[in-house]
Amino acid sequence: MKFTQRTRGIVQALAVVLSLAVPVMFAISAADARPGGGGSSGSRGSRTYSAPPPTATAPNAAQPMNRTMTQPGSPGVAGPAAAGAAAKGGMFNKPGMGMLGGLAAGFLGAGLLGMLFGGGLFSGLGGMASIIGLILQIGLIFIVVKLAMSWWQRRHSPATASAYAGPAPGAAVGPGGPQNSLRTGTGFGLGSGSAPLEIQPADYETFERLLGDVQTAWSNEDVDKLHTLATPEMVMYFTKDLEENKAKNDINKVSDVKLLQGDLAEAWREGETDYASVAMRFSLVDKTLERGTNRLVAGSEQPVEATEVWTFVRRRGESWELSAIQQT
């Protein structure tokens, strides 16, 4: 009898854990299929683990990296140990699971401890209503923790260098008052001019061009072209995602990419390497087709909007390359 009760408790525990994990899995599969997969990937040198400052285009804190080869505390150089750590994962340590997966793991662990001490996996729950109440409590905890983390990141972020920032000390003031933003003609604001690394209008034109070129190369599954547009790390992620699409017999097509608004979050130099993190709001047609038949699997012909922070890297004397994409 006790064995039957414990077995029933295990089944109930697995049901609840799956009810928490499965929606996350479906959310990932139904997420935007554009380059980056709607996640945060890549490296930002020594600032990989610090969020870019919020801007007028992206006022919310950027999400931390789901995939990166940069080790915490390193000067931005990815090593084999980082790749091994990223590949290990575990049952509740998969990219995309995040805090919800951790809560599910903790919940299951607590249930197993209860079973070991004779209380059963669901001692005290008292039926389905209590299970639903527990799930709601976990959801509330998740929301509160997320809000607290966002507040903490905003409080400790450096001053914003955005398109609508005030003039830098000593900046010229026109007859109409302080000049709050300079427009480049490409949709980008030049920021306050206080960034340690000065970004020129030609750089913004390059960033906008890379936004479109990366999407085009992705749609054409042109890995060779991606190697000329992004860092080896980003190309590795793109290649992995493209291979997964092929395994599912899908192909993602992105078209009509238009930059709507953009501004500089931060720009800095590390040795001979320049970095620029730029917030971009853009529209695009994002659809996934069945390979060979062109049957629509996901997305639509209607344009959708996305806001992301793209980080570009440039070694002295070389061209800008995409080194990271972060969601906001």
C-alpha angles and dihedrals in degrees: 000000000000090000090053092050092049092047090051089049091052091051091049091049092051090048092055093044090050090048087058098041102040096061088053091051092049090047090055093048091047094045123110110297096205120116108308092027093246091296136105117261140160139038136292099191113245089349096060092112096042121079118243112250114268117256138192089266094046108024093166121080115266116248118254119256117282090189125027137144093207116106118224110265094015122124090250099283112130116222136193091258090062091051091050093049091050091051096051101065107146132209096308098020101079124130109268097024094093121151095345091058090049091052090049090050091049091048092051091046091052090051092051091050089051090053092050091053092049098255096108128237093280103028109159097012093108101202142314095316090060091048091053090048090052091051090051090050091051089050091051091049090051092051094047093048092047092051091048092051091049091050091049092049092049092047093052099038119111119252113292118256096200139148091261099044119126122258119287118248109285094015118148117262118212127216091267095056131266115352102236099184143009119213121214098201090248098082096266128119116219095225126224096307090240095111114120088233116052114228115205129211089253089059091055090051088053091050092052091047091050090051090061098035094053091051091049094048089047092052091049090046086232103161092172090058091047089057088063093049105041142032119271089254093056091044088053090056092045091050092050091050092047091051090052089052090052091050088055090046089242134129124198117218121195120185144156093040110183127177109227101176137351141169141173118269097182142329127197145156129239111188107301094347127092123204131194125181111199128186112220132185111194142161126230144159106248118185137154118216133192107255112250097009100051089221110163110251101169139354125027145240090265117100117248130195128237133183118204139157112235119194119206127197130201131181116214109286095007135099129268117268132188110255104166144011120201130184121226 
